[in-house]
Amino acid sequence: MSAHSFRFRDFLLHRMRTASAPRRPRHPLLRMVYGLAGLALLVVLLVFGVVAGLAMLATGLLLRLWSQRREVTPQDPRLVDADYRVVERTRLPRH
């Protein structure tokens, strides 16, 4: 291999690295404007995330309260509300 092919490969690697690198403007005022715009975007996304989280928590709380709400329905007086348990046959009294 010749030295020229190595230089070309290094040139391609350098171009690929710098193609994806972010470029900052050289003017100090423009740098400050971009920095403030980035901070403003960060604050907006943070506030949106907090509001969305609070909305999800409030919705969950309201759904839980709504599901626990009991509707009073008139019951048949012939019905008996009771708790039952299963008793083993060996414990039953013999007649």
Backbone atoms as SQL, in Angstrom:
CREATE TABLE atoms (id INTEGER PRIMARY KEY, chain TEXT, resi INTEGER, resn TEXT, atom TEXT, x REAL, y REAL, z REAL);
INSERT INTO atoms VALUES
  (1, 'A', 1, 'MET', 'N', 0.832, -1.184, 0.000),
  (2, 'A', 1, 'MET', 'CA', 0.000, 0.000, 0.000),
  (3, 'A', 1, 'MET', 'C', 0.874, 1.244, 0.000),
  (4, 'A', 2, 'SER', 'N', 0.377, 2.231, -0.646),
  (5, 'A', 2, 'SER', 'CA', 1.153, 3.465, -0.718),
  (6, 'A', 2, 'SER', 'C', 0.761, 4.403, 0.421),
  (7, 'A', 3, 'ALA', 'N', 1.573, 5.386, 0.640),
  (8, 'A', 3, 'ALA', 'CA', 1.308, 6.380, 1.679),
  (9, 'A', 3, 'ALA', 'C', 0.089, 7.222, 1.327),
  (10, 'A', 4, 'HIS', 'N', -0.175, 7.359, 0.036),
  (11, 'A', 4, 'HIS', 'CA', -1.319, 8.158, -0.398),
  (12, 'A', 4, 'HIS', 'C', -2.648, 7.540, 0.075),
  (13, 'A', 5, 'SER', 'N', -2.764, 6.217, 0.070),
  (14, 'A', 5, 'SER', 'CA', -4.013, 5.575, 0.490),
  (15, 'A', 5, 'SER', 'C', -4.246, 5.775, 1.992),
  (16, 'A', 6, 'PHE', 'N', -3.187, 5.799, 2.790),
  (17, 'A', 6, 'PHE', 'CA', -3.352, 6.051, 4.212),
  (18, 'A', 6, 'PHE', 'C', -3.819, 7.476, 4.467),
  (19, 'A', 7, 'ARG', 'N', -3.294, 8.416, 3.734),
  (20, 'A', 7, 'ARG', 'CA', -3.725, 9.805, 3.896),
  (21, 'A', 7, 'ARG', 'C', -5.189, 9.963, 3.511),
  (22, 'A', 8, 'PHE', 'N', -5.592, 9.284, 2.465),
  (23, 'A', 8, 'PHE', 'CA', -6.987, 9.379, 2.026),
  (24, 'A', 8, 'PHE', 'C', -7.926, 8.792, 3.080),
  (25, 'A', 9, 'ARG', 'N', -7.518, 7.668, 3.692),
  (26, 'A', 9, 'ARG', 'CA', -8.337, 7.057, 4.728),
  (27, 'A', 9, 'ARG', 'C', -8.446, 7.979, 5.939),
  (28, 'A', 10, 'ASP', 'N', -7.326, 8.593, 6.338),
  (29, 'A', 10, 'ASP', 'CA', -7.356, 9.539, 7.452),
  (30, 'A', 10, 'ASP', 'C', -8.236, 10.731, 7.116),
  (31, 'A', 11, 'PHE', 'N', -8.182, 11.180, 5.879),
  (32, 'A', 11, 'PHE', 'CA', -9.016, 12.297, 5.456),
  (33, 'A', 11, 'PHE', 'C', -10.491, 11.929, 5.563),
  (34, 'A', 12, 'LEU', 'N', -10.855, 10.717, 5.136),
  (35, 'A', 12, 'LEU', 'CA', -12.258, 10.278, 5.217),
  (36, 'A', 12, 'LEU', 'C', -12.716, 10.148, 6.668),
  (37, 'A', 13, 'LEU', 'N', -11.859, 9.608, 7.517),
  (38, 'A', 13, 'LEU', 'CA', -12.223, 9.486, 8.925),
  (39, 'A', 13, 'LEU', 'C', -12.416, 10.858, 9.559),
  (40, 'A', 14, 'HIS', 'N', -11.558, 11.803, 9.221),
  (41, 'A', 14, 'HIS', 'CA', -11.684, 13.160, 9.745),
  (42, 'A', 14, 'HIS', 'C', -12.985, 13.791, 9.260),
  (43, 'A', 15, 'ARG', 'N', -13.330, 13.596, 7.996),
  (44, 'A', 15, 'ARG', 'CA', -14.569, 14.161, 7.446),
  (45, 'A', 15, 'ARG', 'C', -15.799, 13.542, 8.117),
  (46, 'A', 16, 'MET', 'N', -15.747, 12.251, 8.395),
  (47, 'A', 16, 'MET', 'CA', -16.891, 11.592, 9.031),
  (48, 'A', 16, 'MET', 'C', -17.057, 12.072, 10.470),
  (49, 'A', 17, 'ARG', 'N', -15.955, 12.290, 11.181),
  (50, 'A', 17, 'ARG', 'CA', -16.032, 12.781, 12.557),
  (51, 'A', 17, 'ARG', 'C', -16.580, 14.200, 12.610),
  (52, 'A', 18, 'THR', 'N', -16.109, 15.047, 11.730),
  (53, 'A', 18, 'THR', 'CA', -16.532, 16.447, 11.765),
  (54, 'A', 18, 'THR', 'C', -17.904, 16.659, 11.160),
  (55, 'A', 19, 'ALA', 'N', -18.414, 15.720, 10.381),
  (56, 'A', 19, 'ALA', 'CA', -19.739, 15.884, 9.775),
  (57, 'A', 19, 'ALA', 'C', -20.834, 15.819, 10.827),
  (58, 'A', 20, 'SER', 'N', -20.631, 15.007, 11.865),
  (59, 'A', 20, 'SER', 'CA', -21.661, 14.867, 12.896),
  (60, 'A', 20, 'SER', 'C', -21.417, 15.778, 14.095),
  (61, 'A', 21, 'ALA', 'N', -20.327, 16.512, 14.109),
  (62, 'A', 21, 'ALA', 'CA', -20.028, 17.383, 15.243),
  (63, 'A', 21, 'ALA', 'C', -20.894, 18.639, 15.178),
  (64, 'A', 22, 'PRO', 'N', -21.449, 19.066, 16.317),
  (65, 'A', 22, 'PRO', 'CA', -22.247, 20.296, 16.292),
  (66, 'A', 22, 'PRO', 'C', -21.343, 21.505, 16.083),
  (67, 'A', 23, 'ARG', 'N', -21.810, 22.438, 15.299),
  (68, 'A', 23, 'ARG', 'CA', -21.034, 23.643, 15.027),
  (69, 'A', 23, 'ARG', 'C', -21.624, 24.806, 15.805),
  (70, 'A', 24, 'ARG', 'N', -20.803, 25.442, 16.628),
  (71, 'A', 24, 'ARG', 'CA', -21.252, 26.609, 17.375),
  (72, 'A', 24, 'ARG', 'C', -20.859, 27.862, 16.608),
  (73, 'A', 25, 'PRO', 'N', -21.715, 28.857, 16.659),
  (74, 'A', 25, 'PRO', 'CA', -21.367, 30.091, 15.960),
  (75, 'A', 25, 'PRO', 'C', -20.195, 30.795, 16.648),
  (76, 'A', 26, 'ARG', 'N', -19.467, 31.573, 15.883),
  (77, 'A', 26, 'ARG', 'CA', -18.302, 32.264, 16.441),
  (78, 'A', 26, 'ARG', 'C', -18.665, 33.573, 17.123),
  (79, 'A', 27, 'HIS', 'N', -19.747, 34.180, 16.719),
  (80, 'A', 27, 'HIS', 'CA', -20.117, 35.477, 17.284),
  (81, 'A', 27, 'HIS', 'C', -20.635, 35.269, 18.709),
  (82, 'A', 28, 'PRO', 'N', -20.090, 36.009, 19.687),
  (83, 'A', 28, 'PRO', 'CA', -20.466, 35.789, 21.094),
  (84, 'A', 28, 'PRO', 'C', -21.947, 36.061, 21.366),
  (85, 'A', 29, 'LEU', 'N', -22.507, 37.065, 20.709),
  (86, 'A', 29, 'LEU', 'CA', -23.917, 37.379, 20.940),
  (87, 'A', 29, 'LEU', 'C', -24.816, 36.261, 20.406),
  (88, 'A', 30, 'LEU', 'N', -24.461, 35.727, 19.256),
  (89, 'A', 30, 'LEU', 'CA', -25.239, 34.624, 18.689),
  (90, 'A', 30, 'LEU', 'C', -25.101, 33.360, 19.542),
  (91, 'A', 31, 'ARG', 'N', -23.925, 33.142, 20.112),
  (92, 'A', 31, 'ARG', 'CA', -23.751, 32.015, 21.030),
  (93, 'A', 31, 'ARG', 'C', -24.664, 32.147, 22.244),
  (94, 'A', 32, 'MET', 'N', -24.758, 33.375, 22.781),
  (95, 'A', 32, 'MET', 'CA', -25.607, 33.611, 23.946),
  (96, 'A', 32, 'MET', 'C', -27.082, 33.403, 23.583),
  (97, 'A', 33, 'VAL', 'N', -27.482, 33.837, 22.397),
  (98, 'A', 33, 'VAL', 'CA', -28.874, 33.669, 21.981),
  (99, 'A', 33, 'VAL', 'C', -29.200, 32.186, 21.843),
  (100, 'A', 34, 'TYR', 'N', -28.308, 31.412, 21.222),
  (101, 'A', 34, 'TYR', 'CA', -28.531, 29.972, 21.088),
  (102, 'A', 34, 'TYR', 'C', -28.555, 29.287, 22.456),
  (103, 'A', 35, 'GLY', 'N', -27.690, 29.718, 23.351),
  (104, 'A', 35, 'GLY', 'CA', -27.675, 29.140, 24.696),
  (105, 'A', 35, 'GLY', 'C', -28.968, 29.422, 25.447),
  (106, 'A', 36, 'LEU', 'N', -29.456, 30.657, 25.351),
  (107, 'A', 36, 'LEU', 'CA', -30.710, 30.998, 26.022),
  (108, 'A', 36, 'LEU', 'C', -31.895, 30.272, 25.388),
  (109, 'A', 37, 'ALA', 'N', -31.858, 30.097, 24.062),
  (110, 'A', 37, 'ALA', 'CA', -32.924, 29.347, 23.397),
  (111, 'A', 37, 'ALA', 'C', -32.912, 27.889, 23.858),
  (112, 'A', 38, 'GLY', 'N', -31.737, 27.325, 24.034),
  (113, 'A', 38, 'GLY', 'CA', -31.641, 25.952, 24.536),
  (114, 'A', 38, 'GLY', 'C', -32.167, 25.829, 25.956),
  (115, 'A', 39, 'LEU', 'N', -31.831, 26.802, 26.807),
  (116, 'A', 39, 'LEU', 'CA', -32.347, 26.787, 28.180),
  (117, 'A', 39, 'LEU', 'C', -33.857, 26.961, 28.200),
  (118, 'A', 40, 'ALA', 'N', -34.373, 27.837, 27.345),
  (119, 'A', 40, 'ALA', 'CA', -35.822, 28.038, 27.277),
  (120, 'A', 40, 'ALA', 'C', -36.519, 26.752, 26.836),
  (121, 'A', 41, 'LEU', 'N', -35.950, 26.068, 25.859),
  (122, 'A', 41, 'LEU', 'CA', -36.528, 24.799, 25.415),
  (123, 'A', 41, 'LEU', 'C', -36.494, 23.763, 26.533),
  (124, 'A', 42, 'LEU', 'N', -35.403, 23.726, 27.281),
  (125, 'A', 42, 'LEU', 'CA', -35.294, 22.803, 28.411),
  (126, 'A', 42, 'LEU', 'C', -36.360, 23.093, 29.467),
  (127, 'A', 43, 'VAL', 'N', -36.578, 24.358, 29.778),
  (128, 'A', 43, 'VAL', 'CA', -37.588, 24.737, 30.774),
  (129, 'A', 43, 'VAL', 'C', -38.985, 24.368, 30.282),
  (130, 'A', 44, 'VAL', 'N', -39.270, 24.618, 29.005),
  (131, 'A', 44, 'VAL', 'CA', -40.584, 24.290, 28.454),
  (132, 'A', 44, 'VAL', 'C', -40.836, 22.784, 28.533),
  (133, 'A', 45, 'LEU', 'N', -39.850, 21.987, 28.165),
  (134, 'A', 45, 'LEU', 'CA', -40.013, 20.536, 28.231),
  (135, 'A', 45, 'LEU', 'C', -40.162, 20.056, 29.672),
  (136, 'A', 46, 'LEU', 'N', -39.437, 20.664, 30.594),
  (137, 'A', 46, 'LEU', 'CA', -39.540, 20.291, 32.003),
  (138, 'A', 46, 'LEU', 'C', -40.930, 20.610, 32.552),
  (139, 'A', 47, 'VAL', 'N', -41.427, 21.800, 32.256),
  (140, 'A', 47, 'VAL', 'CA', -42.759, 22.196, 32.729),
  (141, 'A', 47, 'VAL', 'C', -43.821, 21.295, 32.109),
  (142, 'A', 48, 'PHE', 'N', -43.687, 20.999, 30.821),
  (143, 'A', 48, 'PHE', 'CA', -44.647, 20.108, 30.165),
  (144, 'A', 48, 'PHE', 'C', -44.639, 18.732, 30.814),
  (145, 'A', 49, 'GLY', 'N', -43.474, 18.211, 31.140),
  (146, 'A', 49, 'GLY', 'CA', -43.388, 16.909, 31.786),
  (147, 'A', 49, 'GLY', 'C', -44.023, 16.903, 33.165),
  (148, 'A', 50, 'VAL', 'N', -43.799, 17.970, 33.931),
  (149, 'A', 50, 'VAL', 'CA', -44.388, 18.047, 35.273),
  (150, 'A', 50, 'VAL', 'C', -45.908, 18.149, 35.179),
  (151, 'A', 51, 'VAL', 'N', -46.404, 18.975, 34.255),
  (152, 'A', 51, 'VAL', 'CA', -47.855, 19.117, 34.096),
  (153, 'A', 51, 'VAL', 'C', -48.473, 17.799, 33.636),
  (154, 'A', 52, 'ALA', 'N', -47.820, 17.110, 32.704),
  (155, 'A', 52, 'ALA', 'CA', -48.348, 15.828, 32.236),
  (156, 'A', 52, 'ALA', 'C', -48.350, 14.799, 33.371),
  (157, 'A', 53, 'GLY', 'N', -47.312, 14.778, 34.188),
  (158, 'A', 53, 'GLY', 'CA', -47.262, 13.858, 35.320),
  (159, 'A', 53, 'GLY', 'C', -48.350, 14.142, 36.347),
  (160, 'A', 54, 'LEU', 'N', -48.551, 15.418, 36.653),
  (161, 'A', 54, 'LEU', 'CA', -49.606, 15.780, 37.602),
  (162, 'A', 54, 'LEU', 'C', -50.986, 15.437, 37.049),
  (163, 'A', 55, 'ALA', 'N', -51.181, 15.626, 35.752),
  (164, 'A', 55, 'ALA', 'CA', -52.465, 15.278, 35.141),
  (165, 'A', 55, 'ALA', 'C', -52.713, 13.775, 35.223),
  (166, 'A', 56, 'MET', 'N', -51.671, 12.971, 35.011),
  (167, 'A', 56, 'MET', 'CA', -51.840, 11.515, 35.113),
  (168, 'A', 56, 'MET', 'C', -52.147, 11.096, 36.552),
  (169, 'A', 57, 'LEU', 'N', -51.473, 11.713, 37.528),
  (170, 'A', 57, 'LEU', 'CA', -51.750, 11.391, 38.927),
  (171, 'A', 57, 'LEU', 'C', -53.171, 11.787, 39.317),
  (172, 'A', 58, 'ALA', 'N', -53.610, 12.964, 38.884),
  (173, 'A', 58, 'ALA', 'CA', -54.966, 13.421, 39.201),
  (174, 'A', 58, 'ALA', 'C', -56.002, 12.521, 38.545),
  (175, 'A', 59, 'THR', 'N', -55.765, 12.104, 37.314),
  (176, 'A', 59, 'THR', 'CA', -56.698, 11.214, 36.625),
  (177, 'A', 59, 'THR', 'C', -56.780, 9.870, 37.343),
  (178, 'A', 60, 'GLY', 'N', -55.653, 9.329, 37.740),
  (179, 'A', 60, 'GLY', 'CA', -55.665, 8.066, 38.479),
  (180, 'A', 60, 'GLY', 'C', -56.402, 8.176, 39.798),
  (181, 'A', 61, 'LEU', 'N', -56.192, 9.295, 40.500),
  (182, 'A', 61, 'LEU', 'CA', -56.880, 9.501, 41.777),
  (183, 'A', 61, 'LEU', 'C', -58.384, 9.621, 41.570),
  (184, 'A', 62, 'LEU', 'N', -58.796, 10.363, 40.547),
  (185, 'A', 62, 'LEU', 'CA', -60.229, 10.505, 40.279),
  (186, 'A', 62, 'LEU', 'C', -60.852, 9.175, 39.864),
  (187, 'A', 63, 'LEU', 'N', -60.151, 8.389, 39.070),
  (188, 'A', 63, 'LEU', 'CA', -60.684, 7.081, 38.683),
  (189, 'A', 63, 'LEU', 'C', -60.818, 6.162, 39.885),
  (190, 'A', 64, 'ARG', 'N', -59.849, 6.210, 40.788),
  (191, 'A', 64, 'ARG', 'CA', -59.922, 5.380, 41.989),
  (192, 'A', 64, 'ARG', 'C', -61.090, 5.805, 42.877),
  (193, 'A', 65, 'LEU', 'N', -61.272, 7.115, 43.036),
  (194, 'A', 65, 'LEU', 'CA', -62.393, 7.595, 43.841),
  (195, 'A', 65, 'LEU', 'C', -63.724, 7.255, 43.181),
  (196, 'A', 66, 'TRP', 'N', -63.778, 7.355, 41.877),
  (197, 'A', 66, 'TRP', 'CA', -65.008, 7.049, 41.147),
  (198, 'A', 66, 'TRP', 'C', -65.363, 5.565, 41.270),
  (199, 'A', 67, 'SER', 'N', -64.364, 4.688, 41.228),
  (200, 'A', 67, 'SER', 'CA', -64.647, 3.259, 41.321),
  (201, 'A', 67, 'SER', 'C', -65.027, 2.841, 42.738),
  (202, 'A', 68, 'GLN', 'N', -64.586, 3.577, 43.748),
  (203, 'A', 68, 'GLN', 'CA', -64.924, 3.237, 45.131),
  (204, 'A', 68, 'GLN', 'C', -66.292, 3.768, 45.533),
  (205, 'A', 69, 'ARG', 'N', -66.816, 4.652, 44.717),
  (206, 'A', 69, 'ARG', 'CA', -68.117, 5.225, 45.043),
  (207, 'A', 69, 'ARG', 'C', -69.180, 4.140, 44.925),
  (208, 'A', 70, 'ARG', 'N', -69.992, 4.010, 45.959),
  (209, 'A', 70, 'ARG', 'CA', -71.049, 2.994, 45.953),
  (210, 'A', 70, 'ARG', 'C', -72.373, 3.668, 45.627),
  (211, 'A', 71, 'GLU', 'N', -73.086, 3.026, 44.750),
  (212, 'A', 71, 'GLU', 'CA', -74.430, 3.503, 44.469),
  (213, 'A', 71, 'GLU', 'C', -75.391, 2.733, 45.359),
  (214, 'A', 72, 'VAL', 'N', -76.282, 3.457, 45.985),
  (215, 'A', 72, 'VAL', 'CA', -77.243, 2.833, 46.875),
  (216, 'A', 72, 'VAL', 'C', -78.398, 2.332, 46.025),
  (217, 'A', 73, 'THR', 'N', -78.574, 1.030, 46.037),
  (218, 'A', 73, 'THR', 'CA', -79.689, 0.422, 45.297),
  (219, 'A', 73, 'THR', 'C', -80.646, -0.200, 46.300),
  (220, 'A', 74, 'PRO', 'N', -81.909, -0.077, 46.047),
  (221, 'A', 74, 'PRO', 'CA', -82.867, -0.707, 46.979),
  (222, 'A', 74, 'PRO', 'C', -82.726, -2.218, 46.927),
  (223, 'A', 75, 'GLN', 'N', -82.635, -2.804, 48.114),
  (224, 'A', 75, 'GLN', 'CA', -82.444, -4.251, 48.183),
  (225, 'A', 75, 'GLN', 'C', -83.766, -4.935, 48.516),
  (226, 'A', 76, 'ASP', 'N', -83.842, -6.153, 48.095),
  (227, 'A', 76, 'ASP', 'CA', -85.003, -6.973, 48.406),
  (228, 'A', 76, 'ASP', 'C', -84.962, -7.322, 49.893),
  (229, 'A', 77, 'PRO', 'N', -86.025, -7.078, 50.638),
  (230, 'A', 77, 'PRO', 'CA', -85.990, -7.365, 52.088),
  (231, 'A', 77, 'PRO', 'C', -85.862, -8.850, 52.389),
  (232, 'A', 78, 'ARG', 'N', -86.091, -9.715, 51.409),
  (233, 'A', 78, 'ARG', 'CA', -85.976, -11.154, 51.646),
  (234, 'A', 78, 'ARG', 'C', -84.517, -11.613, 51.592),
  (235, 'A', 79, 'LEU', 'N', -83.621, -10.764, 51.093),
  (236, 'A', 79, 'LEU', 'CA', -82.207, -11.132, 50.996),
  (237, 'A', 79, 'LEU', 'C', -81.497, -10.888, 52.312),
  (238, 'A', 80, 'VAL', 'N', -80.570, -11.783, 52.624),
  (239, 'A', 80, 'VAL', 'CA', -79.770, -11.646, 53.834),
  (240, 'A', 80, 'VAL', 'C', -78.317, -11.525, 53.413),
  (241, 'A', 81, 'ASP', 'N', -77.701, -10.471, 53.866),
  (242, 'A', 81, 'ASP', 'CA', -76.290, -10.281, 53.569),
  (243, 'A', 81, 'ASP', 'C', -75.498, -10.907, 54.706),
  (244, 'A', 82, 'ALA', 'N', -74.675, -11.886, 54.383),
  (245, 'A', 82, 'ALA', 'CA', -73.943, -12.589, 55.429),
  (246, 'A', 82, 'ALA', 'C', -72.617, -13.086, 54.878),
  (247, 'A', 83, 'ASP', 'N', -71.741, -13.485, 55.793),
  (248, 'A', 83, 'ASP', 'CA', -70.475, -14.100, 55.423),
  (249, 'A', 83, 'ASP', 'C', -70.589, -15.588, 55.674),
  (250, 'A', 84, 'TYR', 'N', -70.058, -16.364, 54.780),
  (251, 'A', 84, 'TYR', 'CA', -70.135, -17.809, 54.889),
  (252, 'A', 84, 'TYR', 'C', -68.733, -18.387, 54.898),
  (253, 'A', 85, 'ARG', 'N', -68.613, -19.572, 55.519),
  (254, 'A', 85, 'ARG', 'CA', -67.347, -20.287, 55.474),
  (255, 'A', 85, 'ARG', 'C', -67.649, -21.765, 55.310),
  (256, 'A', 86, 'VAL', 'N', -66.717, -22.434, 54.679),
  (257, 'A', 86, 'VAL', 'CA', -66.881, -23.870, 54.434),
  (258, 'A', 86, 'VAL', 'C', -66.326, -24.627, 55.628),
  (259, 'A', 87, 'VAL', 'N', -67.107, -25.577, 56.150),
  (260, 'A', 87, 'VAL', 'CA', -66.705, -26.372, 57.304),
  (261, 'A', 87, 'VAL', 'C', -66.468, -27.795, 56.825),
  (262, 'A', 88, 'GLU', 'N', -65.384, -28.388, 57.289),
  (263, 'A', 88, 'GLU', 'CA', -65.085, -29.768, 56.905),
  (264, 'A', 88, 'GLU', 'C', -66.148, -30.720, 57.443),
  (265, 'A', 89, 'ARG', 'N', -66.365, -31.789, 56.727),
  (266, 'A', 89, 'ARG', 'CA', -67.410, -32.742, 57.100),
  (267, 'A', 89, 'ARG', 'C', -67.134, -33.391, 58.464),
  (268, 'A', 90, 'THR', 'N', -65.880, -33.574, 58.839),
  (269, 'A', 90, 'THR', 'CA', -65.563, -34.204, 60.109),
  (270, 'A', 90, 'THR', 'C', -65.916, -33.316, 61.294),
  (271, 'A', 91, 'ARG', 'N', -66.026, -32.054, 61.094),
  (272, 'A', 91, 'ARG', 'CA', -66.355, -31.154, 62.191),
  (273, 'A', 91, 'ARG', 'C', -67.846, -30.916, 62.337),
  (274, 'A', 92, 'LEU', 'N', -68.628, -31.424, 61.415),
  (275, 'A', 92, 'LEU', 'CA', -70.075, -31.256, 61.514),
  (276, 'A', 92, 'LEU', 'C', -70.626, -32.154, 62.614),
  (277, 'A', 93, 'PRO', 'N', -71.613, -31.678, 63.376),
  (278, 'A', 93, 'PRO', 'CA', -72.190, -32.526, 64.417),
  (279, 'A', 93, 'PRO', 'C', -73.026, -33.655, 63.771),
  (280, 'A', 94, 'ARG', 'N', -73.005, -34.821, 64.393),
  (281, 'A', 94, 'ARG', 'CA', -73.785, -35.953, 63.900),
  (282, 'A', 94, 'ARG', 'C', -75.148, -35.946, 64.569),
  (283, 'A', 95, 'HIS', 'N', -76.167, -36.244, 63.797),
  (284, 'A', 95, 'HIS', 'CA', -77.518, -36.277, 64.351),
  (285, 'A', 95, 'HIS', 'C', -77.923, -37.648, 64.731);
